[in-house]
Amino acid sequence: MNIKDRPRLEALCEIAKDIIPCGHARIVAALYIKNELVSIGWNQSKTSPFAMKYGKHEKAICLHAEQSAIKQALHRFSVEDLSNAKTTLYVARVKRLYQGSNFVWGLAKPCSGCFSSIVDFDIKRIVYTLDNGEYEELP
């Protein structure tokens, strides 16, 4: 793990508290190249060809946070740039344990559709929050 991981995830969790939930999920993702933040994305109830291509199934057309962050990065960088760069994708989720309680970290492991987009764009490192207030890196 990297010393910068927890502060970056904490910052994403603060952003996630303020977004409109998509299907009860408040998930935010950020893509870094080296140590530069290049894009932030969140779950959105909007369709896009990107979401349709990387959905878990044909009816899953909402844009996920990971997909949104990658899509935003493609406005600044080419696919080749992303593939050749030292990239890290952070994914954070917040949830309430019961109505009216404070937000806590939730499991934000990328779904199979998001993982396909991560592989296609050769994102090197994925770090995500867990339910217990910790975080993990995908191997």
C-alpha positions as a Markdown table, in Angstrom:
| # | Residue | x | y | z |
|---|---|---|---|---|
| 1 | Met | 0.0 | 0.0 | 0.0 |
| 2 | Asn | 1.0 | 3.6 | -0.5 |
| 3 | Ile | 1.1 | 6.3 | 2.1 |
| 4 | Lys | -1.1 | 8.5 | -0.2 |
| 5 | Asp | -3.9 | 6.0 | -0.5 |
| 6 | Arg | -5.9 | 6.7 | 2.7 |
| 7 | Pro | -5.9 | 10.5 | 2.3 |
| 8 | Arg | -7.1 | 10.2 | -1.3 |
| 9 | Leu | -9.8 | 7.7 | -0.3 |
| 10 | Glu | -10.9 | 10.0 | 2.6 |
| 11 | Ala | -11.2 | 12.9 | 0.2 |
| 12 | Leu | -13.3 | 10.8 | -2.2 |
| 13 | Cys | -15.6 | 9.7 | 0.6 |
| 14 | Glu | -16.2 | 13.4 | 1.5 |
| 15 | Ile | -17.2 | 14.0 | -2.2 |
| 16 | Ala | -19.4 | 10.9 | -2.1 |
| 17 | Lys | -21.4 | 12.2 | 0.8 |
| 18 | Asp | -22.6 | 15.1 | -1.3 |
| 19 | Ile | -23.5 | 13.4 | -4.6 |
| 20 | Ile | -27.0 | 12.3 | -5.4 |
| 21 | Pro | -27.1 | 8.5 | -4.9 |
| 22 | Cys | -27.6 | 6.3 | -7.9 |
| 23 | Gly | -29.6 | 3.3 | -6.8 |
| 24 | His | -28.8 | 4.0 | -3.2 |
| 25 | Ala | -25.1 | 3.9 | -3.9 |
| 26 | Arg | -22.8 | 6.9 | -3.3 |
| 27 | Ile | -19.6 | 5.9 | -5.2 |
| 28 | Val | -16.9 | 8.1 | -6.4 |
| 29 | Ala | -13.7 | 7.2 | -8.4 |
| 30 | Ala | -10.6 | 9.2 | -9.2 |
| 31 | Leu | -7.9 | 8.4 | -11.7 |
| 32 | Tyr | -4.3 | 9.5 | -11.1 |
| 33 | Ile | -1.4 | 9.4 | -13.5 |
| 34 | Lys | 1.7 | 9.3 | -11.4 |
| 35 | Asn | 0.7 | 11.6 | -8.6 |
| 36 | Glu | -1.5 | 13.9 | -10.6 |
| 37 | Leu | -5.3 | 13.8 | -10.3 |
| 38 | Val | -6.6 | 13.7 | -13.9 |
| 39 | Ser | -10.3 | 12.9 | -13.4 |
| 40 | Ile | -13.1 | 12.2 | -11.0 |
| 41 | Gly | -16.3 | 10.3 | -11.7 |
| 42 | Trp | -19.4 | 9.1 | -9.8 |
| 43 | Asn | -22.3 | 6.8 | -10.4 |
| 44 | Gln | -24.8 | 8.5 | -12.6 |
| 45 | Ser | -28.3 | 7.6 | -13.8 |
| 46 | Lys | -27.5 | 8.4 | -17.4 |
| 47 | Thr | -26.9 | 6.2 | -20.4 |
| 48 | Ser | -23.9 | 6.4 | -22.6 |
| 49 | Pro | -22.3 | 4.1 | -25.2 |
| 50 | Phe | -19.4 | 3.8 | -22.6 |
| 51 | Ala | -21.9 | 2.5 | -20.0 |
| 52 | Met | -23.6 | 0.2 | -22.4 |
| 53 | Lys | -20.3 | -1.3 | -23.5 |
| 54 | Tyr | -19.0 | -1.9 | -20.0 |
| 55 | Gly | -22.3 | -2.7 | -18.2 |
| 56 | Lys | -22.6 | -6.0 | -16.2 |
| 57 | His | -25.4 | -7.0 | -18.5 |
| 58 | Glu | -27.5 | -5.5 | -21.3 |
| 59 | Lys | -29.9 | -3.8 | -19.0 |
| 60 | Ala | -27.2 | -2.2 | -16.8 |
| 61 | Ile | -26.9 | 1.1 | -18.6 |
| 62 | Cys | -26.0 | 3.5 | -15.7 |
| 63 | Leu | -22.6 | 5.0 | -15.8 |
| 64 | His | -20.5 | 3.7 | -12.9 |
| 65 | Ala | -18.0 | 5.8 | -11.1 |
| 66 | Glu | -15.0 | 3.9 | -12.5 |
| 67 | Gln | -16.3 | 4.2 | -16.0 |
| 68 | Ser | -17.1 | 7.9 | -15.5 |
| 69 | Ala | -13.5 | 8.6 | -14.3 |
| 70 | Ile | -12.0 | 6.8 | -17.2 |
| 71 | Lys | -14.3 | 8.5 | -19.7 |
| 72 | Gln | -13.4 | 11.9 | -18.2 |
| 73 | Ala | -9.7 | 11.1 | -18.5 |
| 74 | Leu | -10.1 | 10.3 | -22.2 |
| 75 | His | -11.0 | 14.0 | -22.7 |
| 76 | Arg | -7.4 | 14.9 | -21.8 |
| 77 | Phe | -5.5 | 11.7 | -22.7 |
| 78 | Ser | -5.5 | 9.2 | -25.5 |
| 79 | Val | -6.0 | 5.5 | -24.9 |
| 80 | Glu | -2.3 | 5.0 | -25.6 |
| 81 | Asp | -1.4 | 7.7 | -23.1 |
| 82 | Leu | -3.4 | 5.8 | -20.4 |
| 83 | Ser | -2.0 | 2.5 | -21.4 |
| 84 | Asn | 1.6 | 3.8 | -21.2 |
| 85 | Ala | 1.2 | 5.7 | -17.9 |
| 86 | Lys | 1.6 | 4.8 | -14.3 |
| 87 | Thr | -2.2 | 4.9 | -13.5 |
| 88 | Thr | -4.0 | 4.4 | -10.2 |
| 89 | Leu | -7.8 | 4.3 | -9.9 |
| 90 | Tyr | -9.3 | 5.0 | -6.5 |
| 91 | Val | -12.9 | 3.9 | -5.8 |
| 92 | Ala | -14.7 | 5.0 | -2.6 |
| 93 | Arg | -18.2 | 4.3 | -1.4 |
| 94 | Val | -20.0 | 5.7 | 1.6 |
| 95 | Lys | -23.2 | 4.4 | 3.2 |
| 96 | Arg | -25.4 | 4.8 | 6.3 |
| 97 | Leu | -25.7 | 1.8 | 8.5 |
| 98 | Tyr | -29.3 | 2.9 | 9.4 |
| 99 | Gln | -31.4 | 5.9 | 8.5 |
| 100 | Gly | -30.1 | 9.1 | 10.0 |
| 101 | Ser | -26.7 | 7.7 | 11.0 |
| 102 | Asn | -23.4 | 9.1 | 10.0 |
| 103 | Phe | -21.8 | 7.9 | 6.8 |
| 104 | Val | -19.2 | 5.1 | 7.0 |
| 105 | Trp | -17.0 | 3.5 | 4.3 |
| 106 | Gly | -18.6 | 0.8 | 2.2 |
| 107 | Leu | -17.3 | -1.9 | -0.1 |
| 108 | Ala | -16.4 | -0.3 | -3.5 |
| 109 | Lys | -14.8 | -3.2 | -5.3 |
| 110 | Pro | -15.3 | -2.7 | -9.0 |
| 111 | Cys | -18.0 | -4.9 | -10.6 |
| 112 | Ser | -17.2 | -7.1 | -13.6 |
| 113 | Gly | -18.2 | -4.5 | -16.1 |
| 114 | Cys | -16.0 | -1.8 | -14.5 |
| 115 | Phe | -13.2 | -4.3 | -14.2 |
| 116 | Ser | -13.5 | -4.9 | -18.0 |
| 117 | Ser | -13.0 | -1.2 | -18.6 |
| 118 | Ile | -10.1 | -1.1 | -16.2 |
| 119 | Val | -8.4 | -3.9 | -18.1 |
| 120 | Asp | -9.2 | -2.4 | -21.6 |
| 121 | Phe | -7.6 | 0.9 | -20.6 |
| 122 | Asp | -4.7 | -0.8 | -18.9 |
| 123 | Ile | -5.2 | 0.9 | -15.5 |
| 124 | Lys | -2.2 | -0.4 | -13.5 |
| 125 | Arg | -3.5 | -0.1 | -9.9 |
| 126 | Ile | -6.9 | -0.2 | -8.3 |
| 127 | Val | -7.5 | 0.8 | -4.7 |
| 128 | Tyr | -11.0 | 0.6 | -3.1 |
| 129 | Thr | -12.7 | 1.1 | 0.2 |
| 130 | Leu | -14.0 | -1.8 | 2.3 |
| 131 | Asp | -16.9 | -2.1 | 4.7 |
| 132 | Asn | -14.7 | -2.0 | 7.8 |
| 133 | Gly | -13.2 | 1.4 | 7.3 |
| 134 | Glu | -10.1 | -0.1 | 5.6 |
| 135 | Tyr | -9.1 | -0.3 | 2.0 |
| 136 | Glu | -7.6 | -2.9 | -0.4 |
| 137 | Glu | -5.7 | -3.0 | -3.6 |
| 138 | Leu | -6.6 | -5.4 | -6.4 |
| 139 | Pro | -3.7 | -7.6 | -7.4 |
